[in-house]
Structure formats: C-alpha cells, structure tokens
Amino acid sequence: MHTQLYFAYGLNMGDSHMMVLCEEAERAGAARLPGHRFSISGTGGATLLPEEGAEVWGVLWRLNARDEKILDAHEMVHLGIYDRRFVGVETGAGETLKALTYIAADPAPGAPREGYAEDVAAIGKWIGLPGAYLEEVRAWRGDTAPPHVMSREKNST
C-alpha cells in the first residue's frame, strides 16, 4: 500500500478540515520545517518562503495514493496555483523525514482570506505548536503583510 507523508502548515493541519478532504489520512504528529517562513500568497492561502533561520510548524499526515490525488486537486496543482515539493521536516523525536508539501507557484505575498490566519493559529494552538510561532501566523491579519515581511520586501528592492 502506498503511503506518503504530507506536511500541512495551513488549514489542513486540522483534523476536521483534513478528514473532509482525505477520509483515510492519519495524523502522524507535529513537525518543524527549518529554513522557511509562513506566508500568505496572492490567493489568500498559506505558502512557504525560504528564509535562513526561520521555521514553519505544522502537522505530518500519512496519505494513501487516493488521498494524495485528492490533495493535488484541492491545491489546484493542475492549474498551476500550488506546486508539489518534497521537504525535510523534523519530528519531535528528532528524526528528519521527507514529506510532500504544497507551495504557492507565485510567492508574492497577498492578503489572507477573511479569518484565515486566525483559524490557522487556532488549529496550531489546539495541536500545541509554539506560541511565538502562532503569533507570527496571527500577524497576517487584515489586508497587508506583517511588518517583518514588508521590511524584507523594502530591503530587496
């Protein structure tokens, strides 16, 4: 049987959301992706940006082949909205595992959908992700990127 680890860092971290999409998925626990920062893409959903010293927290899921195809469709890979990527995530046990994740094809920051950042942070709190990380996620309220993203964009021009 095909089993693929999937690293979720947005709404798919939550059991209720994930179980609607992928009925047979199994939560494998929290994990951390070093060298990346949580961001919101132009579509209003979560994405990852490479950034040395940063980290993104999320949940590992075990997927079968059917659920993997469902996630590809949900993340609109066929339309070029998100790309499939394989990343090395660290578990609480100190293991580094290779996992599938989805990253926005267009990395330009955007505004989150209404209530999105708050919902992601609430799921993260329920799972027990670090408070400082959840504050970073919550900073994506409103219609502009948080100050740490805005200052990075100004410095790159």
C-alpha positions, -999 to +999 in steps of 0.1 A: +000+000+000+013+034-010+019+058+020+031+093+015+040+117+044+024+151+039+034+183+058+004+206+064+010+241+077-023+258+069-059+247+075-050+212+065-033+209+099-068+205+115-085+171+117-119+183+108-107+201+076-084+172+066-109+145+072-134+162+048-108+161+021-089+128+028-111+104+048-083+078+052-055+102+062-038+095+095-023+123+116+014+114+124+022+143+147+037+178+148+068+186+127+090+216+120+104+228+087+136+247+092+148+274+067+113+286+057+088+312+069+050+310+069+035+335+044+002+342+027+001+341-011-018+362-035-046+336-035-052+343+002-039+309+014-008+298+032+026+293+015+062+288+024+091+312+017+127+301+021+144+321+048+175+311+067+170+309+104+132+308+102+110+278+108+074+267+100+055+244+122+028+220+110+014+185+111+025+154+093-002+132+078+001+097+063-017+096+029-027+068+006-025+073-032-062+083-034-059+110-008-027+123-024-046+128-057-074+145-038-050+169-022-033+176-056-067+186-069-077+206-038-044+226-040-050+231-077-017+217-089-032+211-123-039+249-127-005+260-115-018+276-083+004+254-060+034+232-067+042+199-051+075+199-032+093+175-010+109+189+021+129+176+051+109+181+083+120+174+118+097+155+142+095+159+180+116+127+183+145+144+164+140+125+132+143+142+098+117+129+074+110+136+037+074+149+033+053+162+005+040+198+009+024+224-014+039+258-021+023+286-040+036+289-075+036+327-072+054+335-039+044+372-039+027+380-005-010+387-005-038+394+019-053+364+038-089+354+032-112+366+060-104+349+093-078+326+076-047+335+098-068+333+130-082+299+120-047+285+112-034+299+146-064+284+164-057+249+149-020+253+158-029+262+194-051+231+197-022+209+183+002+226+208+025+244+184+048+271+199+032+303+210+058+326+193+052+308+160+014+312+163+019+350+169+038+351+136+009+334+119-017+358+136+003+388+123-012+381+089-045+398+098-061+424+076-052+434+040-014+439+043+016+417+051+030+419+086+059+443+093+086+416+091+075+408+055+071+445+045+106+454+057+121+424+039+104+435+006+117+471+010+153+458+016+152+436-015+144+465-039 
